[in-house]
Amino acid sequence: MNLLLRRALPFVVMAAWGIILFGCAGSGSMTARRPGDAPASGSLQDYPGGTVVEPDNPNIRYIGHWDETRLAQSATTANSGSRIVASFTGHHLYGLFDTQGITNPAQIYMSIDGGKPVLFKLNARIESFTPAKLKGDRHNVEITVKDVDERANRWVPSLASAVVFKGFILDSGAKMLPLPPPGSIRMEFYGDSITQGVRALSMALGPDGSDATKDFAFLAAMAFGAISNQIGFGRQGIIRPGNGRVPPAPQSFGWNFQGSRADPSFIPQVVVVNQGTNDQMYPSAQFRPAYRNYIAAIRKAYPDATILCMRPFGGFHEKDIRAAVQALADRKIIYVDTTGWLSNSDYTDGIHPNAEGHLKAAEKLVAFIEAHAKLKAVRNVHRPWWE
């Protein structure tokens, strides 16, 4: 069975937990709750007949790199931009998360029925997603990881920064509903903090200033309606290790995190690589063969994919990347010249694009993919992703 569809197993709630409701300031249009806000729905003890939905329920769809080796207990991602999509009946929805050992809580957006996303900082085990009773009896929910903090360990278990999802709680008698089949397009994006969405919002460190949903990779994937893996690790390069104990790109390829292999059934039609910015201190003689070998490894894993090798927006190692692509002599391994895509005003700090810069880059990348991968975008990158 495709791992995008989940198996169901029984689950027993061992204890009742209290609800802590909170918020964190986000970007303009997002709705957030503040520390100290009164709980809207009391504690879980107020809903003894609630329906617990385990993370391995077949009607929950995971998009992105998720560890599913213990799916009866939890699904874990270390990547910003990962998503959870589901449909359910009833009027209330709670999210269950494991926060034990998490020192740097991730931030997520939650949207119901295409509504404006609500921002959550995941330092509570139970989140009330519906402080007000929902109208109607059938609903869709989408959870999107805004940012997993790059500053803490998110590679070597036990992880200090990750999203560990443990399921939902529905109203008594409510249930999960089957989802429509996922779209046929698969995409994969590999990069560093730029692909992660670091500092897309502001200079603030960590999740407060970062937002994967503003990132060029996320926006491009949404434009094609693609099921996508967005893999960006701050400070990572082809040679240089990333923050949070993440190894260099060649060693992290094919893994969710240490000890957890990526889903082998996920075969992308398009792979986009944006690496080289963090390798600027390494000479061409060292970087060029390492980059070529990395792309060759991706080709070996995905023999039929179109692989797009982006010139880093800052131009770092552009000649080496172009030369490596030419040396591979593969018509479906293509150099993407990003010269002129962004101007000085499109950066937060001179390295990381701001939200407007990411949007410009996404428009350019979507046009390039349409021209070279023979795919057709189905929505404008300016359209809000949650609608």
VOTORNU-709084 format. One record per residue (C-alpha): residue number from 0; residue in one letter; z, y, x. Coordinates in steps of 0.25 Angstrom, whole numbers, padded with zeros to 4 digits. Example, Ala and Ser with C-alpha at 12.3 -4.5 7.8 and 13.67 -1.06 7.14 Angstrom:
REM VOTORNU-709084
SITE  seq  type      Z      Y      X
SITE    0     A   0031  -0018   0049
SITE    1     S   0029  -0004   0055
***
This chain:
REM VOTORNU-709084
SITE  seq  type      Z      Y      X
SITE    0     M   0000   0000   0000
SITE    1     N  -0003   0014   0005
SITE    2     L   0009   0020   0010
SITE    3     L   0006   0033   0002
SITE    4     L   0011   0024  -0010
SITE    5     R   0026   0020  -0009
SITE    6     R   0033   0007  -0013
SITE    7     A   0045   0007  -0022
SITE    8     L   0059   0000  -0019
SITE    9     P   0072   0001  -0026
SITE   10     F   0082   0012  -0022
SITE   11     V   0097   0014  -0024
SITE   12     V   0104   0027  -0023
SITE   13     M   0117   0025  -0016
SITE   14     A   0124   0038  -0018
SITE   15     A   0122   0051  -0026
SITE   16     W   0119   0063  -0018
SITE   17     G   0121   0078  -0021
SITE   18     I   0109   0087  -0021
SITE   19     I   0108   0099  -0012
SITE   20     L   0098   0109  -0016
SITE   21     F   0093   0119  -0006
SITE   22     G   0081   0126  -0001
SITE   23     C   0075   0133   0011
SITE   24     A   0066   0145   0012
SITE   25     G   0052   0142   0013
SITE   26     S   0038   0149   0011
SITE   27     G   0035   0159   0000
SITE   28     S   0031   0150  -0012
SITE   29     M   0040   0139  -0010
SITE   30     T   0052   0137  -0019
SITE   31     A   0065   0134  -0012
SITE   32     R   0080   0133  -0015
SITE   33     R   0091   0139  -0007
SITE   34     P   0104   0133  -0001
SITE   35     G   0115   0134  -0011
SITE   36     D   0106   0133  -0023
SITE   37     A   0113   0125  -0034
SITE   38     P   0109   0111  -0036
SITE   39     A   0099   0110  -0048
SITE   40     S   0102   0096  -0053
SITE   41     G   0116   0092  -0048
SITE   42     S   0118   0080  -0039
SITE   43     L   0111   0066  -0040
SITE   44     Q   0123   0061  -0047
SITE   45     D   0118   0069  -0059
SITE   46     Y   0106   0060  -0060
SITE   47     P   0112   0046  -0059
SITE   48     G   0100   0040  -0067
SITE   49     G   0089   0047  -0058
SITE   50     T   0078   0039  -0053
SITE   51     V   0078   0037  -0038
SITE   52     V   0064   0036  -0032
SITE   53     E   0063   0029  -0018
SITE   54     P   0054   0035  -0007
SITE   55     D   0046   0022  -0008
SITE   56     N   0042   0024  -0022
SITE   57     P   0027   0021  -0023
SITE   58     N   0024   0034  -0031
SITE   59     I   0029   0043  -0019
SITE   60     R   0018   0047  -0010
SITE   61     Y   0021   0051   0005
SITE   62     I   0011   0060   0012
SITE   63     G   0012   0062   0027
SITE   64     H   0020   0054   0038
SITE   65     W   0032   0047   0031
SITE   66     D   0040   0036   0036
SITE   67     E   0040   0025   0026
SITE   68     T   0047   0014   0034
SITE   69     R   0059   0015   0025
SITE   70     L   0052   0020   0012
SITE   71     A   0062   0014   0003
SITE   72     Q   0073   0023   0009
SITE   73     S   0065   0035   0013
SITE   74     A   0052   0042   0018
SITE   75     T   0052   0051   0030
SITE   76     T   0043   0061   0036
SITE   77     A   0044   0069   0049
SITE   78     N   0032   0078   0045
SITE   79     S   0030   0091   0038
SITE   80     G   0020   0090   0028
SITE   81     S   0023   0076   0023
SITE   82     R   0023   0075   0008
SITE   83     I   0029   0067  -0004
SITE   84     V   0021   0066  -0017
SITE   85     A   0026   0060  -0030
SITE   86     S   0026   0060  -0045
SITE   87     F   0038   0058  -0055
SITE   88     T   0043   0059  -0069
SITE   89     G   0055   0066  -0073
SITE   90     H   0061   0080  -0072
SITE   91     H   0069   0080  -0059
SITE   92     L   0066   0075  -0045
SITE   93     Y   0075   0074  -0032
SITE   94     G   0071   0071  -0018
SITE   95     L   0079   0062  -0009
SITE   96     F   0080   0064   0006
SITE   97     D   0087   0058   0018
SITE   98     T   0093   0069   0026
SITE   99     Q   0102   0061   0035
SITE  100     G   0100   0065   0049
SITE  101     I   0090   0076   0046
SITE  102     T   0095   0088   0054
SITE  103     N   0083   0097   0051
SITE  104     P   0079   0095   0036
SITE  105     A   0064   0096   0033
SITE  106     Q   0059   0105   0022
SITE  107     I   0050   0100   0010
SITE  108     Y   0043   0106  -0002
SITE  109     M   0044   0099  -0015
SITE  110     S   0034   0102  -0026
SITE  111     I   0034   0097  -0040
SITE  112     D   0021   0097  -0049
SITE  113     G   0014   0106  -0040
SITE  114     G   0025   0117  -0041
SITE  115     K   0029   0126  -0030
SITE  116     P   0036   0118  -0019
SITE  117     V   0051   0119  -0017
SITE  118     L   0057   0119  -0003
SITE  119     F   0068   0109   0001
SITE  120     K   0075   0108   0014
SITE  121     L   0079   0093   0015
SITE  122     N   0094   0093   0019
SITE  123     A   0098   0086   0006
SITE  124     R   0097   0072   0002
SITE  125     I   0093   0075  -0013
SITE  126     E   0084   0086  -0017
SITE  127     S   0082   0091  -0031
SITE  128     F   0067   0094  -0033
SITE  129     T   0069   0098  -0047
SITE  130     P   0080   0108  -0050
SITE  131     A   0074   0111  -0063
SITE  132     K   0069   0100  -0073
SITE  133     L   0054   0097  -0071
SITE  134     K   0046   0099  -0084
SITE  135     G   0038   0087  -0088
SITE  136     D   0040   0072  -0083
SITE  137     R   0029   0070  -0073
SITE  138     H   0029   0077  -0059
SITE  139     N   0024   0077  -0045
SITE  140     V   0032   0081  -0033
SITE  141     E   0027   0084  -0019
SITE  142     I   0036   0085  -0007
SITE  143     T   0031   0091   0006
SITE  144     V   0038   0092   0019
SITE  145     K   0038   0106   0023
SITE  146     D   0043   0104   0037
SITE  147     V   0051   0093   0045
SITE  148     D   0058   0101   0056
SITE  149     E   0051   0099   0069
SITE  150     R   0064   0103   0077
SITE  151     A   0072   0090   0074
SITE  152     N   0069   0076   0077
SITE  153     R   0058   0071   0067
SITE  154     W   0053   0059   0075
SITE  155     V   0064   0050   0080
SITE  156     P   0072   0043   0069
SITE  157     S   0082   0048   0064
SITE  158     L   0074   0060   0061
SITE  159     A   0081   0074   0060
SITE  160     S   0070   0080   0053
SITE  161     A   0062   0073   0042
SITE  162     V   0060   0071   0027
SITE  163     V   0067   0058   0023
SITE  164     F   0063   0056   0008
SITE  165     K   0071   0046   0000
SITE  166     G   0065   0047  -0013
SITE  167     F   0066   0055  -0027
SITE  168     I   0076   0055  -0039
SITE  169     L   0070   0057  -0052
SITE  170     D   0075   0058  -0066
SITE  171     S   0081   0045  -0073
SITE  172     G   0069   0037  -0077
SITE  173     A   0059   0045  -0070
SITE  174     K   0049   0039  -0060
SITE  175     M   0039   0042  -0050
SITE  176     L   0024   0042  -0054
SITE  177     P   0012   0037  -0047
SITE  178     L   0004   0047  -0039
SITE  179     P  -0011   0049  -0039
SITE  180     P  -0018   0042  -0027
SITE  181     P  -0017   0051  -0015
SITE  182     G  -0030   0058  -0010
SITE  183     S  -0039   0050  -0001
SITE  184     I  -0039   0060   0010
SITE  185     R  -0029   0058   0022
SITE  186     M  -0026   0068   0033
SITE  187     E  -0017   0068   0045
SITE  188     F  -0013   0080   0053
SITE  189     Y  -0007   0080   0067
SITE  190     G  -0001   0091   0074
SITE  191     D   0011   0099   0079
SITE  192     S   0020   0110   0072
SITE  193     I   0008   0117   0067
SITE  194     T   0004   0105   0059
SITE  195     Q   0018   0103   0055
SITE  196     G   0018   0118   0049
SITE  197     V   0029   0123   0058
SITE  198     R   0031   0138   0057
SITE  199     A   0020   0139   0046
SITE  200     L   0030   0148   0038
SITE  201     S   0038   0155   0048
SITE  202     M   0044   0155   0062
SITE  203     A   0056   0148   0057
SITE  204     L   0059   0135   0064
SITE  205     G   0059   0122   0057
SITE  206     P   0055   0119   0042
SITE  207     D   0058   0134   0038
SITE  208     G   0046   0139   0045
SITE  209     S   0037   0127   0044
SITE  210     D   0029   0122   0032
SITE  211     A   0020   0110   0033
SITE  212     T   0013   0113   0020
SITE  213     K   0008   0126   0026
SITE  214     D   0002   0119   0037
SITE  215     F  -0013   0118   0040
SITE  216     A  -0012   0102   0039
SITE  217     F  -0005   0101   0026
SITE  218     L  -0014   0112   0020
SITE  219     A  -0027   0105   0025
SITE  220     A  -0022   0091   0020
SITE  221     M  -0019   0097   0006
SITE  222     A  -0033   0104   0005
SITE  223     F  -0039   0090   0006
SITE  224     G  -0028   0083  -0003
SITE  225     A  -0026   0074   0008
SITE  226     I  -0014   0064   0011
SITE  227     S  -0010   0069   0024
SITE  228     N  -0001   0067   0036
SITE  229     Q   0004   0080   0042
SITE  230     I   0010   0077   0056
SITE  231     G   0015   0089   0063
SITE  232     F   0026   0089   0074
SITE  233     G   0031   0102   0080
SITE  234     R   0029   0104   0095
SITE  235     Q   0021   0091   0096
SITE  236     G   0008   0090   0104
SITE  237     I  -0001   0079   0109
SITE  238     I   0008   0079   0122
SITE  239     R   0020   0087   0118
SITE  240     P   0031   0080   0109
SITE  241     G   0035   0087   0096
SITE  242     N   0048   0093   0091
SITE  243     G   0058   0083   0084
SITE  244     R   0056   0072   0094
SITE  245     V   0041   0070   0090
SITE  246     P   0032   0064   0101
SITE  247     P   0018   0070   0105
SITE  248     A   0007   0068   0094
SITE  249     P   0001   0055   0100
SITE  250     Q   0015   0048   0099
SITE  251     S   0018   0053   0085
SITE  252     F   0004   0049   0080
SITE  253     G   0006   0038   0069
SITE  254     W   0021   0040   0067
SITE  255     N   0029   0047   0057
SITE  256     F   0040   0048   0067
SITE  257     Q   0046   0038   0077
SITE  258     G   0046   0024   0072
SITE  259     S   0039   0027   0059
SITE  260     R   0024   0025   0059
SITE  261     A   0014   0033   0051
SITE  262     D   0008   0026   0039
SITE  263     P  -0004   0018   0044
SITE  264     S  -0011   0018   0031
SITE  265     F  -0013   0033   0032
SITE  266     I  -0027   0035   0037
SITE  267     P  -0032   0050   0037
SITE  268     Q  -0046   0054   0036
SITE  269     V  -0043   0067   0044
SITE  270     V  -0033   0069   0055
SITE  271     V  -0030   0083   0060
SITE  272     V  -0024   0085   0074
SITE  273     N  -0018   0099   0078
SITE  274     Q  -0011   0096   0091
SITE  275     G  -0011   0103   0105
SITE  276     T  -0003   0116   0102
SITE  277     N   0010   0110   0108
SITE  278     D   0002   0104   0120
SITE  279     Q  -0002   0117   0126
SITE  280     M   0007   0115   0138
SITE  281     Y  -0001   0102   0142
SITE  282     P  -0014   0103   0150
SITE  283     S  -0027   0098   0145
SITE  284     A  -0027   0086   0154
SITE  285     Q  -0015   0081   0147
SITE  286     F  -0017   0086   0133
SITE  287     R  -0032   0082   0131
SITE  288     P  -0031   0067   0133
SITE  289     A  -0018   0067   0125
SITE  290     Y  -0025   0074   0114
SITE  291     R  -0037   0065   0115
SITE  292     N  -0029   0052   0115
SITE  293     Y  -0021   0057   0103
SITE  294     I  -0033   0060   0094
SITE  295     A  -0039   0046   0099
SITE  296     A  -0026   0040   0094
SITE  297     I  -0028   0047   0080
SITE  298     R  -0042   0042   0080
SITE  299     K  -0038   0027   0083
SITE  300     A  -0028   0028   0071
SITE  301     Y  -0038   0034   0062
SITE  302     P  -0052   0029   0066
SITE  303     D  -0059   0037   0054
SITE  304     A  -0052   0050   0053
SITE  305     T  -0057   0063   0056
SITE  306     I  -0048   0069   0067
SITE  307     L  -0048   0084   0068
SITE  308     C  -0042   0089   0081
SITE  309     M  -0038   0104   0079
SITE  310     R  -0038   0114   0090
SITE  311     P  -0023   0119   0089
SITE  312     F  -0023   0133   0082
SITE  313     G  -0018   0139   0095
SITE  314     G  -0029   0133   0103
SITE  315     F  -0021   0124   0112
SITE  316     H  -0029   0113   0120
SITE  317     E  -0041   0116   0111
SITE  318     K  -0050   0112   0122
SITE  319     D  -0043   0099   0125
SITE  320     I  -0043   0095   0110
SITE  321     R  -0058   0098   0109
SITE  322     A  -0061   0090   0122
SITE  323     A  -0052   0079   0117
SITE  324     V  -0060   0078   0103
SITE  325     Q  -0073   0078   0111
SITE  326     A  -0068   0067   0120
SITE  327     L  -0065   0058   0108
SITE  328     A  -0079   0060   0104
SITE  329     D  -0076   0056   0089
SITE  330     R  -0084   0063   0078
SITE  331     K  -0072   0063   0069
SITE  332     I  -0062   0069   0079
SITE  333     I  -0065   0084   0078
SITE  334     Y  -0060   0096   0085
SITE  335     V  -0055   0107   0076
SITE  336     D  -0057   0120   0082
SITE  337     T  -0046   0129   0076
SITE  338     T  -0050   0142   0084
SITE  339     G  -0049   0154   0075
SITE  340     W  -0042   0147   0063
SITE  341     L  -0029   0155   0064
SITE  342     S  -0026   0169   0069
SITE  343     N  -0013   0175   0075
SITE  344     S  -0008   0178   0061
SITE  345     D  -0009   0164   0057
SITE  346     Y   0003   0159   0066
SITE  347     T   0018   0160   0064
SITE  348     D   0021   0160   0079
SITE  349     G   0007   0159   0086
SITE  350     I   0007   0144   0086
SITE  351     H   0011   0139   0072
SITE  352     P   0002   0144   0060
SITE  353     N   0008   0151   0049
SITE  354     A   0005   0147   0034
SITE  355     E  -0007   0156   0034
SITE  356     G  -0012   0150   0047
SITE  357     H  -0010   0136   0042
SITE  358     L  -0018   0139   0030
SITE  359     K  -0030   0145   0038
SITE  360     A  -0030   0133   0047
SITE  361     A  -0029   0123   0035
SITE  362     E  -0042   0130   0029
SITE  363     K  -0049   0128   0042
SITE  364     L  -0045   0114   0044
SITE  365     V  -0049   0110   0029
SITE  366     A  -0063   0116   0032
SITE  367     F  -0064   0108   0045
SITE  368     I  -0059   0095   0038
SITE  369     E  -0069   0097   0027
SITE  370     A  -0080   0099   0037
SITE  371     H  -0077   0088   0047
SITE  372     A  -0070   0077   0038
SITE  373     K  -0079   0078   0026
SITE  374     L  -0067   0080   0017
SITE  375     K  -0066   0090   0006
SITE  376     A  -0053   0099   0003
SITE  377     V  -0048   0098  -0011
SITE  378     R  -0039   0111  -0011
SITE  379     N  -0038   0124  -0004
SITE  380     V  -0028   0125   0007
SITE  381     H  -0022   0138   0000
SITE  382     R  -0018   0130  -0012
SITE  383     P  -0003   0127  -0013
SITE  384     W  -0001   0113  -0008
SITE  385     W   0008   0109  -0019
SITE  386     E  -0001   0112  -0030
***
